[in-house]
């Protein structure tokens, strides 16, 4: 059986959380590492929610060139203080976000940015595909397909490329939990050589 020290070490390696947070999470999860990971993830989301209204005026603008110069990304990620913007954890987050954008081609940061007419157009397409079904079934299918659409075109809802068990939003929330500041992906642009405008 693993000692508490070994479990804390393993949990730290998996999550990057501090020793004290790992000990508390393991106590809450009765020594189960997988449950402790969930405890820490939930705690990170709670912290992120509490901090979400705080102003983010610092941060970084970063670029990433991928695939032999065929894809380029510019992104602005904001945080509350210049101190956090200079930390390795924040820089790693920004780098991971640029690689996510390069690899997954999102069109928007979040679903709130999508113009309502685009959402409505998508919904009408889905409804017409199932026109022979009862209206309530059509609506349910259309909502499910819209959720899939959001997870493809919205950066924050995409599966995180480095851990598909997380969305990008959950990944950002976990970093907020570690750094203790609100973090926001403000905007990005992705270029692909030969892409039609």
C-alpha positions as CSV (number, residue, x, y, z in Angstrom):
1,X,0.0,0.0,0.0
2,X,1.3,3.5,-0.9
3,X,2.2,5.8,1.9
4,X,0.6,9.2,2.3
5,X,3.8,10.9,1.1
6,X,3.8,8.8,-2.1
7,X,0.2,9.6,-2.8
8,X,0.7,13.3,-2.2
9,X,3.7,13.2,-4.6
10,X,1.7,11.3,-7.3
11,X,-1.2,13.8,-7.0
12,X,1.1,16.8,-7.2
13,X,2.6,15.3,-10.4
14,X,-0.8,14.7,-11.9
15,X,-2.3,18.1,-11.0
16,X,0.5,20.5,-10.2
17,X,-1.4,21.5,-7.0
18,X,0.5,22.5,-3.9
19,X,1.4,20.0,-1.1
20,X,-1.2,21.3,1.3
21,X,-4.0,21.2,-1.3
22,X,-3.0,17.7,-2.3
23,X,-3.1,16.5,1.4
24,X,-6.6,18.1,1.9
25,X,-7.9,16.6,-1.3
26,X,-6.6,13.1,-0.4
27,X,-8.2,13.4,3.1
28,X,-11.5,14.4,1.5
29,X,-11.2,11.5,-1.0
30,X,-10.3,9.0,1.7
31,X,-6.9,8.4,0.0
32,X,-8.3,7.7,-3.5
33,X,-6.1,9.5,-6.0
34,X,-8.6,9.6,-8.8
35,X,-11.3,11.1,-6.5
36,X,-8.7,13.6,-5.1
37,X,-8.0,14.7,-8.7
38,X,-11.8,15.4,-9.1
39,X,-11.8,17.3,-5.7
40,X,-9.0,19.5,-6.9
41,X,-10.6,20.1,-10.3
42,X,-13.9,21.1,-8.6
43,X,-12.0,23.4,-6.3
44,X,-10.3,25.0,-9.3
45,X,-13.7,25.6,-10.9
46,X,-15.1,27.1,-7.7
47,X,-12.1,29.5,-7.4
48,X,-12.5,30.4,-11.1
49,X,-16.2,31.3,-10.6
50,X,-15.4,33.5,-7.6
51,X,-12.7,35.3,-9.5
52,X,-14.5,35.6,-12.8
53,X,-15.8,39.2,-12.2
54,X,-12.3,40.5,-11.3
55,X,-10.7,42.9,-13.8
56,X,-8.0,41.4,-16.1
57,X,-5.8,44.2,-17.5
58,X,-2.4,42.5,-17.6
59,X,-1.3,39.4,-19.5
60,X,0.5,38.5,-22.7
61,X,0.1,38.6,-26.4
62,X,1.8,35.6,-27.9
63,X,2.4,34.1,-31.3
64,X,2.9,30.6,-32.5
65,X,4.0,29.4,-35.9
66,X,3.2,25.8,-36.8
67,X,3.8,23.2,-39.5
68,X,6.7,24.8,-41.3
69,X,5.2,28.2,-41.4
70,X,1.8,27.1,-42.8
71,X,-0.2,28.1,-39.7
72,X,0.2,31.1,-37.5
73,X,-1.7,32.2,-34.3
74,X,-1.8,35.5,-32.4
75,X,-3.6,35.4,-29.0
76,X,-4.2,37.8,-26.1
77,X,-4.6,36.2,-22.7
78,X,-5.3,38.5,-19.7
79,X,-4.7,38.2,-16.0
80,X,-5.0,40.6,-13.1
81,X,-1.3,41.4,-12.4
82,X,1.9,41.8,-14.2
83,X,3.5,39.5,-11.6
84,X,1.3,36.5,-12.6
85,X,1.8,37.3,-16.3
86,X,5.5,36.7,-15.9
87,X,5.2,33.4,-14.1
88,X,6.1,30.1,-15.9
89,X,2.7,28.7,-15.3
90,X,1.0,31.6,-17.0
91,X,3.4,31.5,-20.0
92,X,2.8,27.8,-20.3
93,X,-0.9,28.4,-20.3
94,X,-0.6,31.0,-23.1
95,X,1.6,28.6,-25.1
96,X,-0.8,25.8,-24.8
97,X,-3.7,28.1,-25.8
98,X,-1.8,29.1,-29.0
99,X,-1.1,25.4,-29.9
100,X,-4.8,24.6,-29.2
101,X,-5.9,27.3,-31.6
102,X,-3.4,26.1,-34.3
103,X,-4.4,22.5,-34.0
104,X,-8.2,22.8,-33.5
105,X,-9.2,25.9,-35.6
106,X,-11.8,27.5,-33.3
107,X,-13.7,30.5,-34.7
108,X,-14.7,32.1,-31.5
109,X,-13.5,32.3,-27.9
110,X,-16.9,31.4,-26.4
111,X,-20.5,30.8,-27.5
112,X,-21.4,34.3,-26.3
113,X,-19.4,35.7,-29.2
114,X,-21.3,33.8,-31.9
115,X,-23.8,36.1,-33.7
116,X,-27.4,35.0,-33.0
117,X,-28.1,34.7,-36.7
118,X,-25.4,32.0,-37.1
119,X,-26.8,30.0,-34.2
120,X,-30.3,30.3,-35.6
121,X,-29.1,29.2,-39.1
122,X,-27.3,26.2,-37.7
123,X,-30.4,25.3,-35.7
124,X,-32.7,25.5,-38.7
125,X,-30.3,23.2,-40.7
126,X,-30.6,20.6,-37.8
127,X,-34.4,21.0,-37.6
128,X,-34.8,20.5,-41.3
129,X,-32.6,17.3,-41.2
130,X,-35.2,15.7,-38.9
131,X,-38.4,17.3,-40.2
132,X,-40.1,13.9,-40.2
133,X,-39.8,13.6,-36.4
134,X,-42.2,15.0,-33.8
135,X,-41.5,18.7,-33.0
136,X,-40.2,18.0,-29.4
137,X,-37.8,15.3,-30.8
138,X,-36.6,17.8,-33.5
139,X,-35.9,20.4,-30.8
140,X,-34.0,18.0,-28.6
141,X,-31.9,16.7,-31.5
142,X,-31.2,20.3,-32.7
143,X,-30.1,21.3,-29.2
144,X,-27.7,18.3,-29.0
145,X,-26.3,19.1,-32.4
146,X,-25.9,22.8,-31.4
147,X,-23.9,21.7,-28.3
148,X,-21.6,19.7,-30.6
149,X,-21.3,22.7,-32.9
150,X,-20.2,24.9,-29.9
151,X,-17.6,22.3,-28.9
152,X,-16.1,22.5,-32.4
153,X,-16.1,26.3,-33.0
154,X,-15.7,27.7,-29.5
155,X,-12.1,27.6,-28.1
156,X,-13.3,27.4,-24.5
157,X,-15.6,24.4,-25.2
158,X,-13.1,22.4,-27.2
159,X,-11.5,19.3,-25.7
160,X,-8.0,20.4,-24.5
161,X,-5.4,18.9,-26.9
162,X,-3.1,17.9,-24.1
163,X,-5.8,16.2,-22.0
164,X,-9.0,15.3,-23.8
165,X,-10.7,14.7,-20.5
166,X,-10.7,18.4,-20.0
167,X,-12.2,21.3,-22.0
168,X,-10.1,24.3,-22.6
169,X,-12.3,26.2,-20.1
170,X,-11.6,23.5,-17.4
171,X,-7.9,23.7,-18.1
172,X,-7.9,27.5,-17.7
173,X,-10.0,27.2,-14.5
174,X,-7.4,24.7,-13.1
175,X,-4.6,27.4,-13.8
176,X,-6.8,30.0,-12.1
177,X,-7.0,27.7,-9.1
178,X,-3.2,27.4,-8.9
179,X,-2.4,31.1,-9.6
180,X,-5.2,32.6,-7.6
181,X,-6.1,35.2,-10.3
182,X,-8.8,35.6,-12.9
183,X,-7.5,34.7,-16.4
184,X,-9.4,35.4,-19.6
185,X,-8.6,34.5,-23.2
186,X,-9.6,37.8,-24.7
187,X,-9.1,37.3,-28.5
188,X,-7.2,35.4,-31.1
189,X,-6.6,35.2,-34.8
190,X,-5.5,32.1,-36.7
191,X,-3.9,32.3,-40.2
192,X,-3.5,29.3,-42.5
193,X,-1.5,29.6,-45.7
194,X,-3.7,29.5,-48.8
195,X,-6.9,29.8,-46.8
196,X,-9.8,31.6,-48.5
197,X,-11.0,34.8,-46.8
